[in-house]
Amino acid sequence: MIYLKIHNTANGAIVAMCDESLIGKVISEGDVEIDVESYADFYKGELIDGSDAPHIDLIDNFSSANIIGEEACSAAIRCAIIGENAVKFVDGVPFAQAFRLK
């Protein structure tokens, strides 16, 4: 299961996706830290099944996306929010950020 939250702004939507199991954790490796403990509210929206995520397919007007976790990254790739080459790893946890310029 993944959390999906859409933050609507004047410049387009900010998509936040995170594996449910990562909420409340701090992931770090070297100088890189992903704090899903302090920023849990940014990600905690609708809890959806990542393998059957029709909501994600409807996201076409986003300005940026923050995606954390194996399930969330896989769903974002399937729905063409990110490409496979956008996925990076911190302590073995996949994450991606995407930006669309208008």
Biotite code that builds the C-alpha atoms (Angstrom):
import biotite.structure as struc

atoms = struc.array([
    struc.Atom([0.000, 0.000, 0.000], chain_id="A", res_id=1, res_name="MET", atom_name="CA", element="C"),
    struc.Atom([1.142, 3.525, -0.746], chain_id="A", res_id=2, res_name="ILE", atom_name="CA", element="C"),
    struc.Atom([0.070, 6.949, 0.363], chain_id="A", res_id=3, res_name="TYR", atom_name="CA", element="C"),
    struc.Atom([-0.856, 9.363, -2.400], chain_id="A", res_id=4, res_name="LEU", atom_name="CA", element="C"),
    struc.Atom([-1.431, 13.019, -1.672], chain_id="A", res_id=5, res_name="LYS", atom_name="CA", element="C"),
    struc.Atom([-1.959, 15.784, -4.202], chain_id="A", res_id=6, res_name="ILE", atom_name="CA", element="C"),
    struc.Atom([-1.075, 19.317, -3.121], chain_id="A", res_id=7, res_name="HIS", atom_name="CA", element="C"),
    struc.Atom([-2.827, 21.713, -5.509], chain_id="A", res_id=8, res_name="ASN", atom_name="CA", element="C"),
    struc.Atom([-1.005, 24.974, -6.156], chain_id="A", res_id=9, res_name="THR", atom_name="CA", element="C"),
    struc.Atom([-1.376, 27.834, -8.609], chain_id="A", res_id=10, res_name="ALA", atom_name="CA", element="C"),
    struc.Atom([1.553, 26.385, -10.584], chain_id="A", res_id=11, res_name="ASN", atom_name="CA", element="C"),
    struc.Atom([0.185, 22.844, -10.805], chain_id="A", res_id=12, res_name="GLY", atom_name="CA", element="C"),
    struc.Atom([-0.093, 19.890, -8.494], chain_id="A", res_id=13, res_name="ALA", atom_name="CA", element="C"),
    struc.Atom([2.665, 18.573, -6.261], chain_id="A", res_id=14, res_name="ILE", atom_name="CA", element="C"),
    struc.Atom([2.385, 14.797, -6.120], chain_id="A", res_id=15, res_name="VAL", atom_name="CA", element="C"),
    struc.Atom([3.554, 13.050, -2.951], chain_id="A", res_id=16, res_name="ALA", atom_name="CA", element="C"),
    struc.Atom([3.775, 9.249, -2.948], chain_id="A", res_id=17, res_name="MET", atom_name="CA", element="C"),
    struc.Atom([5.276, 7.075, -0.231], chain_id="A", res_id=18, res_name="CYS", atom_name="CA", element="C"),
    struc.Atom([5.184, 3.413, 0.723], chain_id="A", res_id=19, res_name="ASP", atom_name="CA", element="C"),
    struc.Atom([3.035, 2.990, 3.822], chain_id="A", res_id=20, res_name="GLU", atom_name="CA", element="C"),
    struc.Atom([5.843, 1.110, 5.588], chain_id="A", res_id=21, res_name="SER", atom_name="CA", element="C"),
    struc.Atom([8.205, 4.106, 5.317], chain_id="A", res_id=22, res_name="LEU", atom_name="CA", element="C"),
    struc.Atom([5.968, 6.648, 7.066], chain_id="A", res_id=23, res_name="ILE", atom_name="CA", element="C"),
    struc.Atom([7.588, 7.677, 10.346], chain_id="A", res_id=24, res_name="GLY", atom_name="CA", element="C"),
    struc.Atom([11.113, 6.694, 9.317], chain_id="A", res_id=25, res_name="LYS", atom_name="CA", element="C"),
    struc.Atom([14.302, 8.618, 8.611], chain_id="A", res_id=26, res_name="VAL", atom_name="CA", element="C"),
    struc.Atom([16.339, 7.096, 5.802], chain_id="A", res_id=27, res_name="ILE", atom_name="CA", element="C"),
    struc.Atom([19.943, 8.200, 5.542], chain_id="A", res_id=28, res_name="SER", atom_name="CA", element="C"),
    struc.Atom([23.169, 7.322, 3.821], chain_id="A", res_id=29, res_name="GLU", atom_name="CA", element="C"),
    struc.Atom([26.232, 9.525, 3.957], chain_id="A", res_id=30, res_name="GLY", atom_name="CA", element="C"),
    struc.Atom([25.152, 13.154, 3.594], chain_id="A", res_id=31, res_name="ASP", atom_name="CA", element="C"),
    struc.Atom([21.724, 12.285, 2.166], chain_id="A", res_id=32, res_name="VAL", atom_name="CA", element="C"),
    struc.Atom([18.690, 12.097, 4.442], chain_id="A", res_id=33, res_name="GLU", atom_name="CA", element="C"),
    struc.Atom([15.032, 11.531, 3.648], chain_id="A", res_id=34, res_name="ILE", atom_name="CA", element="C"),
    struc.Atom([12.952, 12.455, 6.685], chain_id="A", res_id=35, res_name="ASP", atom_name="CA", element="C"),
    struc.Atom([9.559, 10.789, 6.394], chain_id="A", res_id=36, res_name="VAL", atom_name="CA", element="C"),
    struc.Atom([9.107, 11.125, 10.145], chain_id="A", res_id=37, res_name="GLU", atom_name="CA", element="C"),
    struc.Atom([8.955, 14.931, 10.371], chain_id="A", res_id=38, res_name="SER", atom_name="CA", element="C"),
    struc.Atom([7.258, 15.252, 6.967], chain_id="A", res_id=39, res_name="TYR", atom_name="CA", element="C"),
    struc.Atom([4.752, 12.391, 7.278], chain_id="A", res_id=40, res_name="ALA", atom_name="CA", element="C"),
    struc.Atom([1.807, 14.774, 6.795], chain_id="A", res_id=41, res_name="ASP", atom_name="CA", element="C"),
    struc.Atom([3.195, 15.802, 3.402], chain_id="A", res_id=42, res_name="PHE", atom_name="CA", element="C"),
    struc.Atom([2.819, 12.206, 2.187], chain_id="A", res_id=43, res_name="TYR", atom_name="CA", element="C"),
    struc.Atom([-0.138, 10.877, 4.194], chain_id="A", res_id=44, res_name="LYS", atom_name="CA", element="C"),
    struc.Atom([-3.121, 11.273, 1.940], chain_id="A", res_id=45, res_name="GLY", atom_name="CA", element="C"),
    struc.Atom([-5.214, 8.517, 0.448], chain_id="A", res_id=46, res_name="GLU", atom_name="CA", element="C"),
    struc.Atom([-3.941, 4.999, 1.103], chain_id="A", res_id=47, res_name="LEU", atom_name="CA", element="C"),
    struc.Atom([-4.098, 3.094, -2.191], chain_id="A", res_id=48, res_name="ILE", atom_name="CA", element="C"),
    struc.Atom([-2.981, -0.217, -3.615], chain_id="A", res_id=49, res_name="ASP", atom_name="CA", element="C"),
    struc.Atom([0.078, 0.581, -5.720], chain_id="A", res_id=50, res_name="GLY", atom_name="CA", element="C"),
    struc.Atom([-0.595, -2.260, -8.153], chain_id="A", res_id=51, res_name="SER", atom_name="CA", element="C"),
    struc.Atom([-4.081, -0.965, -8.915], chain_id="A", res_id=52, res_name="ASP", atom_name="CA", element="C"),
    struc.Atom([-3.802, 2.810, -8.735], chain_id="A", res_id=53, res_name="ALA", atom_name="CA", element="C"),
    struc.Atom([-6.269, 4.405, -11.146], chain_id="A", res_id=54, res_name="PRO", atom_name="CA", element="C"),
    struc.Atom([-5.892, 7.750, -9.357], chain_id="A", res_id=55, res_name="HIS", atom_name="CA", element="C"),
    struc.Atom([-2.278, 8.018, -10.431], chain_id="A", res_id=56, res_name="ILE", atom_name="CA", element="C"),
    struc.Atom([-3.146, 7.675, -14.115], chain_id="A", res_id=57, res_name="ASP", atom_name="CA", element="C"),
    struc.Atom([-5.241, 10.837, -13.827], chain_id="A", res_id=58, res_name="LEU", atom_name="CA", element="C"),
    struc.Atom([-2.330, 12.990, -12.662], chain_id="A", res_id=59, res_name="ILE", atom_name="CA", element="C"),
    struc.Atom([-1.228, 14.833, -15.762], chain_id="A", res_id=60, res_name="ASP", atom_name="CA", element="C"),
    struc.Atom([-0.989, 18.434, -14.631], chain_id="A", res_id=61, res_name="ASN", atom_name="CA", element="C"),
    struc.Atom([1.689, 18.138, -11.977], chain_id="A", res_id=62, res_name="PHE", atom_name="CA", element="C"),
    struc.Atom([4.562, 20.532, -11.494], chain_id="A", res_id=63, res_name="SER", atom_name="CA", element="C"),
    struc.Atom([6.603, 18.254, -9.241], chain_id="A", res_id=64, res_name="SER", atom_name="CA", element="C"),
    struc.Atom([6.518, 14.815, -7.683], chain_id="A", res_id=65, res_name="ALA", atom_name="CA", element="C"),
    struc.Atom([8.237, 13.360, -4.618], chain_id="A", res_id=66, res_name="ASN", atom_name="CA", element="C"),
    struc.Atom([8.177, 9.575, -4.558], chain_id="A", res_id=67, res_name="ILE", atom_name="CA", element="C"),
    struc.Atom([9.645, 7.299, -1.885], chain_id="A", res_id=68, res_name="ILE", atom_name="CA", element="C"),
    struc.Atom([9.676, 3.518, -1.697], chain_id="A", res_id=69, res_name="GLY", atom_name="CA", element="C"),
    struc.Atom([9.712, 0.493, -3.950], chain_id="A", res_id=70, res_name="GLU", atom_name="CA", element="C"),
    struc.Atom([5.955, 0.248, -4.395], chain_id="A", res_id=71, res_name="GLU", atom_name="CA", element="C"),
    struc.Atom([5.505, 3.999, -4.929], chain_id="A", res_id=72, res_name="ALA", atom_name="CA", element="C"),
    struc.Atom([8.344, 4.211, -7.474], chain_id="A", res_id=73, res_name="CYS", atom_name="CA", element="C"),
    struc.Atom([7.015, 1.176, -9.366], chain_id="A", res_id=74, res_name="SER", atom_name="CA", element="C"),
    struc.Atom([3.520, 2.696, -9.554], chain_id="A", res_id=75, res_name="ALA", atom_name="CA", element="C"),
    struc.Atom([4.934, 6.051, -10.706], chain_id="A", res_id=76, res_name="ALA", atom_name="CA", element="C"),
    struc.Atom([6.937, 4.333, -13.461], chain_id="A", res_id=77, res_name="ILE", atom_name="CA", element="C"),
    struc.Atom([3.873, 2.369, -14.646], chain_id="A", res_id=78, res_name="ARG", atom_name="CA", element="C"),
    struc.Atom([1.879, 5.598, -14.844], chain_id="A", res_id=79, res_name="CYS", atom_name="CA", element="C"),
    struc.Atom([4.696, 7.504, -16.613], chain_id="A", res_id=80, res_name="ALA", atom_name="CA", element="C"),
    struc.Atom([5.152, 10.067, -13.838], chain_id="A", res_id=81, res_name="ILE", atom_name="CA", element="C"),
    struc.Atom([8.846, 9.121, -13.793], chain_id="A", res_id=82, res_name="ILE", atom_name="CA", element="C"),
    struc.Atom([11.141, 7.010, -15.903], chain_id="A", res_id=83, res_name="GLY", atom_name="CA", element="C"),
    struc.Atom([13.196, 4.142, -14.534], chain_id="A", res_id=84, res_name="GLU", atom_name="CA", element="C"),
    struc.Atom([16.357, 6.219, -14.863], chain_id="A", res_id=85, res_name="ASN", atom_name="CA", element="C"),
    struc.Atom([14.954, 8.790, -12.409], chain_id="A", res_id=86, res_name="ALA", atom_name="CA", element="C"),
    struc.Atom([15.067, 6.351, -9.489], chain_id="A", res_id=87, res_name="VAL", atom_name="CA", element="C"),
    struc.Atom([17.952, 6.758, -7.034], chain_id="A", res_id=88, res_name="LYS", atom_name="CA", element="C"),
    struc.Atom([18.649, 4.894, -3.786], chain_id="A", res_id=89, res_name="PHE", atom_name="CA", element="C"),
    struc.Atom([19.347, 5.933, -0.208], chain_id="A", res_id=90, res_name="VAL", atom_name="CA", element="C"),
    struc.Atom([20.262, 3.072, 2.116], chain_id="A", res_id=91, res_name="ASP", atom_name="CA", element="C"),
    struc.Atom([18.659, 0.679, -0.371], chain_id="A", res_id=92, res_name="GLY", atom_name="CA", element="C"),
    struc.Atom([15.352, 2.586, -0.490], chain_id="A", res_id=93, res_name="VAL", atom_name="CA", element="C"),
    struc.Atom([14.333, 3.859, -3.943], chain_id="A", res_id=94, res_name="PRO", atom_name="CA", element="C"),
    struc.Atom([13.198, 7.464, -4.337], chain_id="A", res_id=95, res_name="PHE", atom_name="CA", element="C"),
    struc.Atom([12.625, 9.890, -7.168], chain_id="A", res_id=96, res_name="ALA", atom_name="CA", element="C"),
    struc.Atom([11.806, 13.505, -7.795], chain_id="A", res_id=97, res_name="GLN", atom_name="CA", element="C"),
    struc.Atom([10.303, 14.834, -10.978], chain_id="A", res_id=98, res_name="ALA", atom_name="CA", element="C"),
    struc.Atom([9.704, 18.360, -12.246], chain_id="A", res_id=99, res_name="PHE", atom_name="CA", element="C"),
    struc.Atom([7.739, 19.605, -15.211], chain_id="A", res_id=100, res_name="ARG", atom_name="CA", element="C"),
    struc.Atom([8.562, 23.011, -16.600], chain_id="A", res_id=101, res_name="LEU", atom_name="CA", element="C"),
    struc.Atom([5.841, 24.979, -18.288], chain_id="A", res_id=102, res_name="LYS", atom_name="CA", element="C"),
])
